Each structure stands twice: as C-alpha cells, then as structure tokens.
Amino acid sequence: MNKWLDNICAGLFYLGLAAEILLVIWDKSSWTNPYMGLICRMTFLLFAVCCACSVRKSTMTEDIVFAIGVLIGALSWRFGGRNDLLRIVIFLRAAGTVSVPRAMKVTFVSSVLGCLGLVGLAFAGIQGHLYQTYDYGHGVETRWDLGLGHPNSLHCMAAMLLIFALYLFEKRMKLYLYVLLGVGNVLLYGLTRSNTAFAISMLALMLSLILHYGKKLAAGNAVYFLGEVFLFGGLLFSVFCGIYRPSDHRLLAKLDHVLTGRISSLWTTTFHEGTLSTWKWFGQRLNVCYFDLGWLRVVYWYGVIPALVIIGLTFALLEHARKTRDKAAFLLLLCFGLYTVFEAHLVSAYIGRNYALFIAALYLPKMLGRTEPAKR
C-alpha cells in the first residue's frame, strides 16, 4: 500500500514539475500564454494532493515550519494578491516525497531541451526572431536572442543553466570543461552584450574552479565567509537603492550608469515603485510594477516580513552548505543571490526558474532535525 501511494505521489509531483517547466519555456517563447493562471492553480493542486497522499512521516518541527510557511504565503497572497510564496511552500513540501537529486536532473535536462527547441524554432522561422536591432542604452545596435525573446533573457537563461550544471556535475568537472564553458560564455556575450549574466557566469566558473581544485580553500571557511559578506553587501546596496535617489549621491549615480539606469528607473515612476514608501509588511495589491533589482522586488511584491524570512532562509542554507562543505550548493546559492541583486529573473510566478528551491527541499529536512537518509 505504501509503495502504491509513493508511486502516486511521484506521478503527481513530476506532472506538476513538468507543467512548471513548460511555463518557463512558454514564457521565453514569442507565444502568448492565456492559461498561465489555470496552469499555476493546477500545479498547486497537484503538489498539494502529493503532500496529502504522502506516507512520509514528518517531525513536529517540520510541521510547525511548514504551517508558518503556509501562513506567511497566505498573508502575502491576501494582502499582496500574489500566491507565489504559497505555491513555493507547497512545492517544497511535495519535493520531499520524491528523490530531489533525480528531480533536479529531470529539470535540468528538460529546461535545456526546451531552450534548444526554442532556438531551433527560431532558426526555422516558426516562432521568435534570431536577433533584434534596438537601442539598448548604448546606441542602436544588433544583438541576438536566438528565439528566447530578448538578448538579456537568452544570456540569463544560459547563466542559470550553467550554474545549475556546475552544481549537478561538480565532481565530474575537468579543467578543459571550465575552459570550454568560459570560451562559450565569451562567445555568447559577443551575441548578447548582457553584462550581468556574463559576469555571474564567469564568477561561477572561477569560484567553481577554485573550490574544485583548491582542496585547502574548500576545506576552510575563508571562501564561504567572504561569499556571505559579499551577498550581505549586495542586500545593503539594494536597501540603499530603495532609500536614496542616484541624483543625490555621486557614487550611486556612477553605479546607476554602469547598471544602465536600473536604480533611477525606481524613481522615475509616479509613486516611486520599489522604493521605501511602497514597502508594506505583506505587500499590497497596488504593487504590480516590474523592475530589475531582484531583492527590492521581493520586498515590494511580497512584503517586508516575507522578504526577511527569505533572506534569513538563504543565509541559513548558505551556512548549512558551509558546515557540510557542500561547495557546489554554496556556489549555486551564492551566485543566485548575487545575481538577484541586479536582476529579478528568479523573482517571478515561474517557480520552475528557481533551481535553488531544490537545494532548500534537500536541506530543510536535515536542518529541521530529520536524521534518516533522504529518499532516493
């Protein structure tokens, strides 16, 4: 009976996961998705039923944390009008019913094939376009998107999949693979001119190379602590951007120029969307604007309290990775956190974009006291 229920749970989870990945690929295409809300509700229901059917025994601590997560997600949905956090909490609970490493590999392969499919359709002239000629902030120029909607979107997706691959295949990495991936990143930058995605990809490759071959560095604390300090600095920078105008600070104005107006875009809206005056404890339904600074978008969309919980959880996961010397997980969490300072790719209704959720699903039971081995 238990095995039968396990198979049902696995089927429900992977059906929901497939739908979430499909949403991500669909979003990258040129086709409009009129069923976005319906599919999100369907995946929520699949993951919820998966949780209900699970025969896995949870600890009291896990149940309490899960209940708190549901409460925070529900309050954010009630006041802010977004159910993203509630869906994420249910997803994390449902992921505990299957093999998380296997789910990660399925997600990686499916996402890569989906993106390559969009590239192929663009070359065939079926959907999207291969390049765009436009003023991207530095004069009119031609940049390539290869069917993924925008040059930044192309390089961003490549960066996320690269970092995901460095986690999944860290033990198999060789020096020539690092070189090939670095050269590929440079060539892609020649097509997209996407500075942030290029920089985070190079940072991930260099950090992975250092931790892979630097045994003493990987065994020590220096690299881990330094990474956490940099991420904390990025969060302080985000807060600073939400409080002060670039025109009031010379250094901030220079940084805003480098970031192609990401900071000043907050202050040019009618109600200064994303700045301190628009922060609420659990968000508000008027907060619907999109902008690039990801951590500010977390506060703006979901509220101050959910943002503090997410930040606290991020650092807790980083600390667990440091203590267990899981260098690949630390690299993924750190790079995703740093990237979110400048880009909001991971802050969206598309939870299939955020591969760090799998790390949370893998770590949280252990962090909350579960001692038996993870289900394989």
Contacts in CASP RR format, 6 or more apart in sequence:
PFRMAT RR
TARGET T0000
AUTHOR 0000-0000-0000
METHOD contacts of the structure
MODEL  1
MNKWLDNICAGLFYLGLAAEILLVIWDKSSWTNPYMGLICRMTFLLFAVC
CACSVRKSTMTEDIVFAIGVLIGALSWRFGGRNDLLRIVIFLRAAGTVSV
PRAMKVTFVSSVLGCLGLVGLAFAGIQGHLYQTYDYGHGVETRWDLGLGH
PNSLHCMAAMLLIFALYLFEKRMKLYLYVLLGVGNVLLYGLTRSNTAFAI
SMLALMLSLILHYGKKLAAGNAVYFLGEVFLFGGLLFSVFCGIYRPSDHR
LLAKLDHVLTGRISSLWTTTFHEGTLSTWKWFGQRLNVCYFDLGWLRVVY
WYGVIPALVIIGLTFALLEHARKTRDKAAFLLLLCFGLYTVFEAHLVSAY
IGRNYALFIAALYLPKMLGRTEPAKR
2 55 0 8 1.000
5 53 0 8 1.000
5 54 0 8 1.000
5 55 0 8 1.000
6 55 0 8 1.000
6 97 0 8 1.000
8 53 0 8 1.000
9 50 0 8 1.000
9 53 0 8 1.000
9 54 0 8 1.000
9 94 0 8 1.000
9 97 0 8 1.000
9 98 0 8 1.000
10 97 0 8 1.000
10 98 0 8 1.000
11 50 0 8 1.000
12 46 0 8 1.000
12 47 0 8 1.000
12 49 0 8 1.000
12 50 0 8 1.000
12 53 0 8 1.000
12 94 0 8 1.000
13 46 0 8 1.000
13 47 0 8 1.000
13 50 0 8 1.000
13 94 0 8 1.000
13 95 0 8 1.000
13 97 0 8 1.000
13 98 0 8 1.000
13 103 0 8 1.000
14 98 0 8 1.000
14 103 0 8 1.000
14 106 0 8 1.000
15 46 0 8 1.000
16 42 0 8 1.000
16 43 0 8 1.000
16 46 0 8 1.000
16 47 0 8 1.000
17 103 0 8 1.000
17 106 0 8 1.000
17 107 0 8 1.000
17 352 0 8 1.000
18 110 0 8 1.000
19 39 0 8 1.000
19 42 0 8 1.000
19 43 0 8 1.000
19 46 0 8 1.000
20 43 0 8 1.000
20 91 0 8 1.000
20 350 0 8 1.000
20 351 0 8 1.000
20 352 0 8 1.000
21 107 0 8 1.000
21 110 0 8 1.000
21 111 0 8 1.000
21 352 0 8 1.000
22 39 0 8 1.000
23 33 0 8 1.000
23 36 0 8 1.000
23 39 0 8 1.000
23 40 0 8 1.000
23 350 0 8 1.000
23 352 0 8 1.000
24 111 0 8 1.000
24 350 0 8 1.000
24 352 0 8 1.000
24 353 0 8 1.000
25 111 0 8 1.000
25 114 0 8 1.000
25 115 0 8 1.000
25 118 0 8 1.000
26 33 0 8 1.000
27 33 0 8 1.000
27 350 0 8 1.000
28 115 0 8 1.000
28 118 0 8 1.000
28 147 0 8 1.000
28 148 0 8 1.000
28 149 0 8 1.000
28 153 0 8 1.000
28 157 0 8 1.000
29 118 0 8 1.000
29 121 0 8 1.000
29 127 0 8 1.000
29 128 0 8 1.000
29 147 0 8 1.000
29 148 0 8 1.000
29 149 0 8 1.000
30 127 0 8 1.000
30 128 0 8 1.000
30 129 0 8 1.000
30 147 0 8 1.000
30 149 0 8 1.000
31 127 0 8 1.000
33 39 0 8 1.000
36 349 0 8 1.000
40 83 0 8 1.000
40 87 0 8 1.000
40 349 0 8 1.000
43 87 0 8 1.000
44 83 0 8 1.000
44 86 0 8 1.000
44 87 0 8 1.000
44 90 0 8 1.000
47 87 0 8 1.000
47 90 0 8 1.000
47 91 0 8 1.000
47 93 0 8 1.000
47 94 0 8 1.000
48 90 0 8 1.000
48 94 0 8 1.000
50 94 0 8 1.000
50 97 0 8 1.000
51 90 0 8 1.000
51 93 0 8 1.000
51 94 0 8 1.000
51 97 0 8 1.000
54 94 0 8 1.000
54 96 0 8 1.000
54 97 0 8 1.000
56 96 0 8 1.000
56 97 0 8 1.000
56 375 0 8 1.000
58 66 0 8 1.000
59 368 0 8 1.000
59 369 0 8 1.000
59 370 0 8 1.000
61 368 0 8 1.000
61 369 0 8 1.000
62 364 0 8 1.000
62 365 0 8 1.000
62 368 0 8 1.000
62 369 0 8 1.000
62 370 0 8 1.000
65 364 0 8 1.000
65 368 0 8 1.000
66 89 0 8 1.000
66 93 0 8 1.000
69 85 0 8 1.000
69 89 0 8 1.000
69 309 0 8 1.000
70 86 0 8 1.000
70 89 0 8 1.000
70 90 0 8 1.000
72 85 0 8 1.000
72 89 0 8 1.000
72 305 0 8 1.000
72 306 0 8 1.000
72 309 0 8 1.000
73 83 0 8 1.000
73 85 0 8 1.000
73 86 0 8 1.000
73 89 0 8 1.000
73 306 0 8 1.000
74 86 0 8 1.000
75 282 0 8 1.000
75 305 0 8 1.000
76 82 0 8 1.000
76 84 0 8 1.000
76 85 0 8 1.000
76 86 0 8 1.000
76 282 0 8 1.000
76 283 0 8 1.000
76 302 0 8 1.000
76 303 0 8 1.000
76 306 0 8 1.000
77 83 0 8 1.000
77 85 0 8 1.000
77 86 0 8 1.000
78 282 0 8 1.000
79 280 0 8 1.000
79 281 0 8 1.000
79 282 0 8 1.000
79 283 0 8 1.000
79 284 0 8 1.000
79 285 0 8 1.000
80 280 0 8 1.000
80 282 0 8 1.000
80 283 0 8 1.000
80 284 0 8 1.000
80 285 0 8 1.000
80 287 0 8 1.000
80 301 0 8 1.000
80 302 0 8 1.000
80 303 0 8 1.000
81 285 0 8 1.000
82 301 0 8 1.000
82 302 0 8 1.000
82 349 0 8 1.000
84 301 0 8 1.000
84 302 0 8 1.000
84 348 0 8 1.000
84 349 0 8 1.000
84 351 0 8 1.000
85 302 0 8 1.000
85 306 0 8 1.000
87 351 0 8 1.000
88 351 0 8 1.000
88 357 0 8 1.000
91 351 0 8 1.000
91 357 0 8 1.000
91 361 0 8 1.000
92 357 0 8 1.000
92 360 0 8 1.000
92 361 0 8 1.000
92 364 0 8 1.000
95 103 0 8 1.000
95 357 0 8 1.000
95 358 0 8 1.000
95 361 0 8 1.000
96 361 0 8 1.000
96 365 0 8 1.000
96 375 0 8 1.000
97 375 0 8 1.000
98 375 0 8 1.000
99 374 0 8 1.000
99 375 0 8 1.000
99 376 0 8 1.000
100 358 0 8 1.000
100 361 0 8 1.000
100 362 0 8 1.000
100 374 0 8 1.000
101 362 0 8 1.000
101 376 0 8 1.000
102 376 0 8 1.000
103 358 0 8 1.000
104 164 0 8 1.000
104 167 0 8 1.000
104 168 0 8 1.000
104 355 0 8 1.000
104 358 0 8 1.000
105 168 0 8 1.000
107 352 0 8 1.000
107 355 0 8 1.000
107 358 0 8 1.000
108 161 0 8 1.000
108 164 0 8 1.000
108 165 0 8 1.000
108 168 0 8 1.000
108 355 0 8 1.000
111 161 0 8 1.000
111 164 0 8 1.000
112 161 0 8 1.000
115 148 0 8 1.000
115 157 0 8 1.000
115 161 0 8 1.000
118 127 0 8 1.000
118 128 0 8 1.000
118 146 0 8 1.000
118 147 0 8 1.000
118 148 0 8 1.000
119 146 0 8 1.000
119 147 0 8 1.000
119 148 0 8 1.000
121 127 0 8 1.000
121 128 0 8 1.000
121 147 0 8 1.000
122 128 0 8 1.000
122 129 0 8 1.000
122 130 0 8 1.000
122 146 0 8 1.000
122 147 0 8 1.000
122 148 0 8 1.000
123 130 0 8 1.000
123 146 0 8 1.000
127 147 0 8 1.000
128 147 0 8 1.000
128 149 0 8 1.000
129 145 0 8 1.000
129 147 0 8 1.000
129 149 0 8 1.000
130 144 0 8 1.000
130 145 0 8 1.000
130 146 0 8 1.000
130 147 0 8 1.000
131 142 0 8 1.000
131 143 0 8 1.000
131 144 0 8 1.000
131 145 0 8 1.000
132 142 0 8 1.000
132 143 0 8 1.000
132 145 0 8 1.000
132 150 0 8 1.000
132 151 0 8 1.000
133 140 0 8 1.000
133 141 0 8 1.000
133 142 0 8 1.000
134 140 0 8 1.000
134 141 0 8 1.000
134 143 0 8 1.000
135 141 0 8 1.000
136 143 0 8 1.000
136 151 0 8 1.000
136 193 0 8 1.000
136 260 0 8 1.000
137 260 0 8 1.000
138 260 0 8 1.000
141 193 0 8 1.000
143 151 0 8 1.000
143 191 0 8 1.000
143 192 0 8 1.000
143 193 0 8 1.000
144 151 0 8 1.000
144 154 0 8 1.000
144 191 0 8 1.000
144 192 0 8 1.000
145 151 0 8 1.000
145 153 0 8 1.000
145 154 0 8 1.000
145 192 0 8 1.000
146 154 0 8 1.000
146 191 0 8 1.000
147 154 0 8 1.000
148 154 0 8 1.000
148 157 0 8 1.000
151 191 0 8 1.000
151 192 0 8 1.000
151 193 0 8 1.000
151 194 0 8 1.000
152 192 0 8 1.000
152 194 0 8 1.000
152 196 0 8 1.000
152 197 0 8 1.000
154 188 0 8 1.000
154 191 0 8 1.000
154 192 0 8 1.000
154 194 0 8 1.000
155 188 0 8 1.000
155 189 0 8 1.000
155 192 0 8 1.000
155 194 0 8 1.000
155 197 0 8 1.000
155 198 0 8 1.000
155 201 0 8 1.000
156 194 0 8 1.000
156 196 0 8 1.000
156 197 0 8 1.000
156 343 0 8 1.000
156 345 0 8 1.000
158 185 0 8 1.000
158 188 0 8 1.000
158 197 0 8 1.000
158 201 0 8 1.000
159 197 0 8 1.000
159 198 0 8 1.000
159 200 0 8 1.000
159 201 0 8 1.000
159 204 0 8 1.000
159 339 0 8 1.000
160 336 0 8 1.000
160 345 0 8 1.000
160 346 0 8 1.000
160 353 0 8 1.000
160 355 0 8 1.000
162 181 0 8 1.000
162 185 0 8 1.000
162 201 0 8 1.000
162 204 0 8 1.000
162 205 0 8 1.000
163 200 0 8 1.000
163 201 0 8 1.000
163 204 0 8 1.000
163 331 0 8 1.000
163 332 0 8 1.000
163 335 0 8 1.000
163 336 0 8 1.000
163 355 0 8 1.000
164 332 0 8 1.000
164 355 0 8 1.000
166 173 0 8 1.000
166 204 0 8 1.000
166 205 0 8 1.000
166 208 0 8 1.000
166 328 0 8 1.000
166 331 0 8 1.000
166 332 0 8 1.000
167 328 0 8 1.000
167 329 0 8 1.000
167 331 0 8 1.000
167 332 0 8 1.000
167 355 0 8 1.000
167 359 0 8 1.000
168 328 0 8 1.000
170 208 0 8 1.000
170 212 0 8 1.000
170 327 0 8 1.000
170 328 0 8 1.000
170 331 0 8 1.000
173 208 0 8 1.000
173 212 0 8 1.000
175 209 0 8 1.000
175 213 0 8 1.000
178 205 0 8 1.000
178 208 0 8 1.000
178 209 0 8 1.000
181 205 0 8 1.000
182 201 0 8 1.000
182 202 0 8 1.000
182 205 0 8 1.000
185 198 0 8 1.000
185 201 0 8 1.000
185 202 0 8 1.000
185 205 0 8 1.000
186 198 0 8 1.000
188 198 0 8 1.000
189 198 0 8 1.000
192 198 0 8 1.000
196 339 0 8 1.000
196 342 0 8 1.000
196 343 0 8 1.000
197 339 0 8 1.000
197 343 0 8 1.000
200 335 0 8 1.000
200 338 0 8 1.000
200 339 0 8 1.000
203 335 0 8 1.000
203 338 0 8 1.000
204 331 0 8 1.000
204 335 0 8 1.000
207 223 0 8 1.000
207 331 0 8 1.000
207 334 0 8 1.000
207 335 0 8 1.000
208 328 0 8 1.000
208 331 0 8 1.000
210 217 0 8 1.000
210 223 0 8 1.000
211 217 0 8 1.000
211 218 0 8 1.000
211 223 0 8 1.000
211 327 0 8 1.000
211 331 0 8 1.000
212 218 0 8 1.000
212 327 0 8 1.000
217 223 0 8 1.000
218 325 0 8 1.000
218 327 0 8 1.000
219 325 0 8 1.000
221 322 0 8 1.000
224 318 0 8 1.000
224 321 0 8 1.000
224 322 0 8 1.000
224 330 0 8 1.000
225 322 0 8 1.000
227 334 0 8 1.000
228 315 0 8 1.000
228 318 0 8 1.000
228 319 0 8 1.000
228 322 0 8 1.000
228 334 0 8 1.000
230 334 0 8 1.000
230 338 0 8 1.000
231 314 0 8 1.000
231 315 0 8 1.000
231 318 0 8 1.000
231 334 0 8 1.000
231 337 0 8 1.000
231 338 0 8 1.000
234 295 0 8 1.000
234 338 0 8 1.000
234 341 0 8 1.000
235 295 0 8 1.000
235 311 0 8 1.000
235 341 0 8 1.000
237 341 0 8 1.000
238 293 0 8 1.000
238 294 0 8 1.000
238 295 0 8 1.000
238 296 0 8 1.000
238 341 0 8 1.000
240 252 0 8 1.000
241 252 0 8 1.000
241 263 0 8 1.000
241 266 0 8 1.000
241 293 0 8 1.000
241 296 0 8 1.000
242 266 0 8 1.000
242 274 0 8 1.000
242 275 0 8 1.000
242 276 0 8 1.000
242 296 0 8 1.000
243 275 0 8 1.000
243 276 0 8 1.000
244 252 0 8 1.000
245 252 0 8 1.000
245 264 0 8 1.000
245 267 0 8 1.000
246 252 0 8 1.000
246 253 0 8 1.000
246 255 0 8 1.000
246 256 0 8 1.000
246 261 0 8 1.000
246 263 0 8 1.000
246 264 0 8 1.000
246 267 0 8 1.000
247 253 0 8 1.000
247 264 0 8 1.000
252 263 0 8 1.000
255 263 0 8 1.000
256 262 0 8 1.000
256 263 0 8 1.000
256 264 0 8 1.000
259 292 0 8 1.000
259 342 0 8 1.000
262 291 0 8 1.000
262 292 0 8 1.000
262 293 0 8 1.000
262 342 0 8 1.000
263 293 0 8 1.000
265 291 0 8 1.000
265 292 0 8 1.000
266 272 0 8 1.000
266 273 0 8 1.000
266 274 0 8 1.000
266 275 0 8 1.000
266 291 0 8 1.000
266 293 0 8 1.000
266 296 0 8 1.000
267 275 0 8 1.000
269 289 0 8 1.000
271 277 0 8 1.000
271 278 0 8 1.000
272 278 0 8 1.000
273 287 0 8 1.000
273 289 0 8 1.000
273 291 0 8 1.000
273 300 0 8 1.000
274 287 0 8 1.000
274 289 0 8 1.000
274 291 0 8 1.000
274 296 0 8 1.000
274 297 0 8 1.000
274 299 0 8 1.000
274 300 0 8 1.000
278 287 0 8 1.000
278 300 0 8 1.000
279 299 0 8 1.000
279 300 0 8 1.000
279 303 0 8 1.000
279 304 0 8 1.000
280 287 0 8 1.000
280 303 0 8 1.000
280 304 0 8 1.000
281 303 0 8 1.000
281 304 0 8 1.000
281 305 0 8 1.000
282 302 0 8 1.000
282 303 0 8 1.000
282 304 0 8 1.000
282 305 0 8 1.000
282 306 0 8 1.000
283 300 0 8 1.000
283 301 0 8 1.000
283 302 0 8 1.000
283 303 0 8 1.000
283 304 0 8 1.000
287 300 0 8 1.000
287 301 0 8 1.000
289 300 0 8 1.000
290 297 0 8 1.000
290 344 0 8 1.000
291 297 0 8 1.000
291 344 0 8 1.000
292 342 0 8 1.000
292 343 0 8 1.000
292 344 0 8 1.000
293 341 0 8 1.000
293 342 0 8 1.000
293 344 0 8 1.000
294 340 0 8 1.000
294 341 0 8 1.000
294 342 0 8 1.000
294 343 0 8 1.000
294 344 0 8 1.000
294 346 0 8 1.000
294 347 0 8 1.000
295 307 0 8 1.000
295 311 0 8 1.000
295 337 0 8 1.000
295 340 0 8 1.000
295 341 0 8 1.000
297 344 0 8 1.000
297 347 0 8 1.000
298 306 0 8 1.000
298 307 0 8 1.000
298 310 0 8 1.000
298 340 0 8 1.000
298 347 0 8 1.000
299 307 0 8 1.000
301 347 0 8 1.000
302 310 0 8 1.000
313 360 0 8 1.000
314 333 0 8 1.000
314 337 0 8 1.000
316 367 0 8 1.000
317 329 0 8 1.000
317 333 0 8 1.000
317 356 0 8 1.000
317 359 0 8 1.000
317 360 0 8 1.000
317 363 0 8 1.000
317 367 0 8 1.000
318 330 0 8 1.000
318 333 0 8 1.000
318 334 0 8 1.000
320 326 0 8 1.000
320 363 0 8 1.000
320 366 0 8 1.000
320 367 0 8 1.000
321 327 0 8 1.000
321 329 0 8 1.000
321 330 0 8 1.000
321 333 0 8 1.000
321 359 0 8 1.000
321 363 0 8 1.000
322 330 0 8 1.000
329 359 0 8 1.000
329 362 0 8 1.000
329 363 0 8 1.000
332 355 0 8 1.000
332 356 0 8 1.000
332 359 0 8 1.000
333 356 0 8 1.000
333 359 0 8 1.000
336 346 0 8 1.000
336 354 0 8 1.000
336 355 0 8 1.000
336 356 0 8 1.000
337 346 0 8 1.000
339 345 0 8 1.000
339 346 0 8 1.000
340 346 0 8 1.000
340 347 0 8 1.000
345 353 0 8 1.000
346 353 0 8 1.000
346 354 0 8 1.000
346 356 0 8 1.000
351 357 0 8 1.000
362 374 0 8 1.000
365 374 0 8 1.000
366 374 0 8 1.000
END
